[in-house]
Amino acid sequence: MSTEIPSDTTHHTTSDRTFRTIRLDLDHTDRVATITLNRAERLNAFDRTMCEEMVRAWHTVKAADSINAVVLRAAGTRAFSAGLDVSKPYGQPESVWHHEDPGEALSPKWQKMWKPVVCAVQGMCTAGGFYFLNEADVVICSSDATFFDSHVSVGLVSALEPIGLRRRIGLGETLRIALLGNDERVSADTALRIGLVSEIVSPDRLWTRAHQIAATIAAKPPAATQGTVKAIWESLDKPYRAALDQGLIYTRLGNPLGTAQLAADGGPSHPDPWIR
């Protein structure tokens, strides 16, 4: 898998090496943070340590004024994520009423981190791996990516990940993935058709393309992009008219900030757009 940051000495990049299960790299030139799931030997399955480290990573990115967008990717070639690491206990409290959904820790939106997230998926993505996709803002995948939900095949109720998945691909496709379990895998082409991803690239281009998308977003006024992410995601939990009312408030708050940021940067650029 290729690296996402060009071999250019003009790029100011810092890395946080205090994590055990993930990597966090900050490209201050392109204003892009890259979070890499780094448990390839466990198919990038998450445990409590990874969940706690993801919370810390989201808050680090949230607080970094030099960062405007995020790439979320995974090490290795076999899997983006196999979900929860079932080889050891997650560490839930004895009382079922105090059990935690790991997805809250993995979620940028639960951490109120509104910087746009570009998720790059390679290989297998199953079960709890959907947590990462469900709250990303842009999802792309490599041509070898496959998606499935293994819960029911091992006797488990699939009840949490489908909630976010239904928002992306609708009820019918969500139910089919949840109920067929290990007996059907969604290919990259099918994922594109049903709206689970928005672009397919070759495996060797995945990280480069994800960084390109994130850097393009990061070059825009952050008050505009972050306000857009916040407004759209919060609208999903509101009735239609209430969402419109709140959206109007956000435009009144965010538009003056965004236009001022744009003016401070010399005004809008006029690049040749790519055709998707």
C-alpha positions in Angstrom: 0.0 0.0 0.0 1.4 3.4 -1.0 1.8 6.2 1.5 -0.5 9.1 1.4 2.0 12.0 1.9 4.1 13.0 -1.1 7.9 12.7 -0.7 8.2 16.4 -0.6 10.5 18.1 1.9 8.2 21.1 2.0 5.6 19.1 3.9 5.6 19.8 7.6 4.5 16.5 9.1 4.4 15.4 12.8 3.6 12.0 14.2 2.3 10.9 17.6 4.1 7.6 18.4 2.5 7.1 21.9 -0.3 5.0 20.5 -0.1 1.2 20.5 -3.0 0.2 18.2 -3.2 3.1 15.8 -0.9 5.6 14.2 -1.6 9.4 14.0 0.2 11.6 11.5 -0.5 15.3 11.1 0.4 16.9 7.7 0.4 20.6 8.6 1.1 21.6 5.0 -2.0 19.9 3.5 -3.8 20.4 6.8 -4.7 16.7 6.9 -4.5 14.2 9.8 -4.2 10.5 9.0 -5.3 7.9 11.5 -4.2 4.4 10.6 -5.7 1.3 12.3 -2.5 -0.6 13.1 -3.4 -4.2 14.2 -3.0 -5.9 10.8 -2.0 -9.1 12.6 -5.5 -9.1 14.1 -7.2 -7.9 10.9 -7.4 -4.5 12.5 -10.0 -5.7 14.9 -10.6 -3.2 17.7 -10.2 -3.9 21.5 -10.7 -1.6 24.4 -7.2 -0.2 24.0 -7.9 0.8 20.4 -11.3 2.3 21.4 -9.6 4.4 24.1 -6.9 5.5 21.7 -9.4 6.4 19.0 -11.1 8.7 21.5 -7.7 10.4 22.2 -6.9 10.6 18.5 -10.3 12.3 17.7 -9.8 14.8 20.5 -6.2 15.5 19.3 -7.4 16.2 15.8 -10.3 18.2 17.0 -8.0 20.5 19.0 -5.4 20.9 16.2 -6.1 24.2 14.5 -3.6 23.4 11.7 -5.8 20.4 10.7 -9.0 20.7 8.6 -9.7 17.1 7.5 -8.9 13.5 8.4 -8.1 10.3 6.5 -9.1 7.1 8.3 -7.3 4.0 6.9 -6.0 0.6 8.0 -2.6 -1.1 7.8 -2.1 -4.4 5.9 -3.9 -5.7 2.8 -6.2 -8.4 4.1 -8.7 -6.3 6.0 -9.8 -2.8 6.8 -11.3 -4.1 10.0 -12.8 -7.4 11.3 -14.8 -5.5 14.0 -14.5 -6.4 17.7 -11.5 -8.5 18.7 -13.3 -11.6 20.0 -10.0 -13.3 21.1 -10.2 -11.6 24.4 -12.8 -9.9 26.6 -13.6 -6.3 25.8 -14.0 -5.5 29.5 -17.6 -4.7 30.1 -18.9 -4.0 33.6 -20.7 -6.9 35.3 -24.1 -5.0 35.3 -25.7 -5.2 31.8 -27.2 -1.8 32.4 -23.7 -0.2 32.4 -22.4 -1.9 29.3 -20.9 0.4 26.7 -21.3 0.5 22.9 -17.7 0.5 21.5 -19.0 2.4 18.6 -19.3 5.5 20.7 -15.5 5.6 21.2 -14.8 4.9 17.6 -17.1 7.7 16.4 -15.8 11.1 15.5 -19.4 12.5 15.9 -19.8 11.1 19.4 -16.6 13.1 20.2 -18.2 16.2 18.6 -15.3 16.2 16.0 -16.8 17.9 13.0 -13.8 18.0 10.7 -14.5 16.0 7.5 -13.4 12.4 7.6 -12.4 10.4 4.5 -12.4 6.7 5.1 -10.3 4.4 2.8 -11.3 0.7 2.9 -9.2 -2.2 1.5 -9.7 -5.9 1.8 -12.4 -7.1 4.2 -14.7 -5.0 6.3 -17.1 -6.8 8.5 -19.3 -6.5 11.7 -18.0 -3.8 13.9 -15.8 -2.5 11.0 -19.0 -0.8 9.8 -18.7 1.6 12.8 -15.9 3.3 11.0 -17.8 3.6 7.7 -21.1 4.7 9.3 -19.8 8.0 10.5 -17.3 8.9 7.9 -18.2 11.8 5.5 -16.6 10.3 2.4 -16.0 6.6 1.9 -13.9 5.2 -0.9 -12.5 1.7 -1.3 -10.0 -0.4 -3.3 -11.2 -2.8 -6.0 -10.5 -5.7 -3.7 -12.7 -4.5 -0.9 -15.6 -6.7 0.4 -18.2 -5.9 3.0 -20.4 -8.3 5.1 -21.9 -8.6 8.6 -20.9 -11.8 10.3 -23.1 -11.4 13.4 -26.0 -13.7 12.7 -23.8 -16.4 11.3 -22.2 -16.9 14.7 -25.5 -16.6 16.6 -25.3 -12.9 17.5 -27.9 -10.2 17.0 -26.9 -7.5 14.6 -28.5 -4.5 16.2 -26.0 -1.6 16.5 -24.0 -1.3 13.3 -27.1 -1.5 11.1 -28.5 1.6 12.6 -25.8 3.8 11.0 -25.6 1.6 7.9 -29.3 2.1 7.2 -28.7 5.9 6.9 -26.1 5.2 4.2 -27.7 2.5 2.1 -31.4 2.2 3.1 -33.4 -0.4 4.9 -33.5 -3.1 2.2 -29.8 -3.3 1.6 -29.1 -3.1 5.3 -31.4 -6.0 6.1 -29.9 -8.1 3.3 -26.3 -7.6 4.6 -27.4 -8.2 8.2 -29.4 -11.3 7.6 -27.2 -13.1 5.0 -24.2 -12.9 7.3 -21.2 -14.8 6.1 -23.0 -16.3 3.1 -22.8 -13.2 0.9 -20.1 -10.5 0.5 -20.7 -7.2 -1.1 -18.1 -6.4 -3.7 -16.6 -3.0 -4.4 -18.8 -2.6 -7.5 -22.0 -3.4 -5.5 -20.9 -1.1 -2.7 -20.6 1.7 -5.2 -24.0 0.9 -6.7 -25.8 0.9 -3.4 -24.1 4.0 -2.1 -21.9 2.4 0.6 -18.8 4.0 -1.1 -18.6 6.8 -3.5 -15.4 5.8 -5.5 -13.4 2.7 -6.3 -9.6 2.9 -7.0 -6.9 0.3 -7.4 -5.3 -0.9 -4.2 -2.0 0.9 -4.9 -3.8 4.2 -5.3 -6.1 4.0 -2.3 -4.1 5.9 0.3 -2.9 8.5 -2.2 -6.5 9.2 -3.4 -7.9 9.4 0.1 -5.3 12.0 1.0 -6.0 13.9 -2.2 -9.7 14.1 -1.4 -9.0 15.1 2.2 -6.5 17.8 1.2 -8.9 19.2 -1.3 -11.5 19.5 1.4 -9.0 20.8 3.9 -8.1 23.7 1.5 -11.6 25.2 1.9 -12.6 27.5 4.8 -12.9 25.2 7.9 -15.8 27.2 9.3 -17.7 26.2 6.1 -16.7 22.6 5.9 -17.1 21.9 9.6 -20.3 23.7 9.8 -21.6 21.7 6.9 -20.6 18.4 8.5 -22.3 19.4 11.8 -25.4 20.7 10.1 -26.0 17.6 7.9 -25.3 15.0 10.6 -27.4 16.7 13.3 -30.2 17.0 10.8 -30.5 13.2 10.7 -31.8 13.2 14.3 -34.4 15.9 13.8 -37.8 16.2 12.1 -37.7 17.8 8.6 -38.9 21.3 9.6 -36.8 21.4 12.8 -33.7 20.4 10.8 -34.4 23.3 8.3 -34.8 25.8 11.2 -31.5 24.7 12.8 -29.8 24.7 9.4 -30.8 28.3 8.9 -29.2 29.2 12.2 -26.0 27.5 11.2 -25.8 29.4 8.0 -26.2 32.7 9.9 -23.5 31.7 12.3 -21.1 30.0 9.9 -21.3 32.0 6.7 -19.7 35.2 8.0 -16.8 33.1 9.5 -16.3 31.1 6.4 -16.3 34.0 4.0 -13.9 35.9 6.3 -11.5 32.9 6.3 -11.7 32.7 2.5 -10.9 36.4 2.2 -8.0 36.1 4.5 -6.6 33.4 2.3 -6.8 35.5 -0.8 -10.3 34.6 -2.0 -11.6 31.5 -3.8 -9.4 29.5 -6.1 -10.5 28.3 -9.5 -9.0 24.9 -10.2 -10.0 22.6 -13.0 -12.5 20.2 -11.4 -12.1 16.4 -11.7 -15.0 14.5 -13.1 -16.4 11.6 -11.0 
